[in-house]
Amino acid sequence: MADWAPSILSISYDESLLRTREWLLRGAGFTVTSALGFTEATAHCSNDAFDLVIVGHSIPRKDAKALIEKVRSHNHTRILSLRRQGDEPVPGADHSVEPSEGPDVLLAAVKSALGMK
């Protein structure tokens, strides 16, 4: 990766999934901030700027919609929604992927959402 590393806010209600995603993304050269839960995520959305926000599939749909609205109220950051197999994408997300398809699929979705090759 170049000198500049895109910054990502990764949000989940499941700490082990959050840490695994953080490890994977950092290993791929991204700068990652992890937020465990709605309150922590909204604080980051209000105070920090990110190139991408990842909304994990462990977040209830109602909370995911509220988080997306919060992000959109502060900036135009791209949003990637992770969803369970068979679930519809969360409205308002720019991109959506099923992470159960594997880490390579998740990394490809992150790069695509960021406009990277």
N, C-alpha and C positions, 0 to 999 in steps of 0.2 A: 504494500500500500504506500501511497505518497506520504509526504510530511504531515499533511492534514488528515486527521482521522475523524470521520463523522461521529457526532455524538448522538447517543441513543438513550432514551428513557424506557426502561423495561418494567412493566407493571404486572404484578400477579398477587393472588391471595395465597399461593402455595410457595412457601419459602424454598423448598428443595427444587422445584421447577424454576424459580427465579434465579437461584444460584447456578443451576446448570446452564440456563440460557446466558447468564452473565459470563460464565467461563467460556462458552462456545463463541460468543460475540467478541470478547476480548482477545481470544485466541486468533480470531480472524482480523484483528487489528482495529476494531472499533473502540471508541471511548464509551463506556457504559455506566449509567447511573441506574440502580435498581430501587424500586419502590414496592414495599410490601403493604398492600392494602390501599384503600380509597383515600384516606386522609394523607398519608405520606405522598401519594401520587399527585393529589391536587396541590399540595405545598410546592412540589417540584415544578408543576405546570405553571404556577403563579410566579415563581421566582427565577426559573432557569429557562434557557433557550436550548432546544434540541433540534437535530436534523430529522429525527424520526422518533415516534412514540410507538412502542409495541404494547398492545393491550392483550394480556394473556387470556387463555380460554377458561381459567379458573375464576375469572371475574364475572359475577352475575350480569346478565344482559342489561338490566336496568342501570347498574353501576357503570358498565362499559359505555352506555349511551351518555350518561352524565359526565364521565371522564372525557369523552370525545368533545362534548359541548364545552367543557372547561378549557381544553386545549385550544379549540377553535376560537374561544373568546379572547385569547391572549396572543395567538400568532397563527400562521398558516403551516405549521409543521405537518409533515406527512404522517399518516397513521396506518399502522399495520395491525390488523386484527387477527389473532390466532383463534381458531375455532375447533371444536370437537368434530369428529367425523359425522357428516350429515347435517350439521348446524348451518344455518344461513349466516352470511357475513353480518356484522353489526352495522346498522345504518350509520353513515357518516365516515366510515373508515375508507381510506383510499385504496388499500390493498387488503387481501385476506388470504390466509393459508391454513392448512391443517398441519400442525407441527408433528403429528403422528407419522407423517410421511417420511420423517427423518431429518437429521441436522443439515444435510446438503440442500434439501428443499427449503428449509427455513433460511439458511444463508443466502440462497438464490433469491428468495422473496425479499429479504432485507436489502440486498444489492439492487434489485429491481425497483423497490420503493424509493431508494435513494438516487435512482437514475445512474447507477454504476453498471459496468459490464462484467 
